[in-house]
Amino acid sequence: MTAPVAIDALDAFELAEMLELLCDWIDAAPEVIGNSLARFLGAGYDIHALRADVARFAFLLGPSDRLFGPEQP
């Protein structure tokens, strides 16, 4: 098992935003992006796996509007 890594909260927030942007981009054009991914990587890793991985990484960084709705004051 690896040791935990700590990152600054602002950096984690910005990384989560970038990952959510990637999710939105994949959702906007899954066929085009999926075809490009298949040409780039070949078989074995598809657009659905990429989307799931990106969403999981965003989730691991902390609360997200996409997953939980806007934060309540």
Steps between C-alpha positions, in 0.01 A plus 500: 500500500630847419513789742227765470589812307375840614437782257390855559120536514499759220708270279262212570202722415658610171589143410143388575367780278727390216385140537135610497570701183637180345182316604288770336714485184468120481123526555469762223657287227542139616504348151765736362716476812447124522612451140807716557583310819469167316736620224748627759496203742356213304272246666470441872413845639188672378321832549284356778805390700665839445185683612470282810866549591483878459182519709654279771811717522285813528295333774812404695610863511194600702138618479375587156191682374469222241470233768336675794339818372605849607643530850260634758608799714 
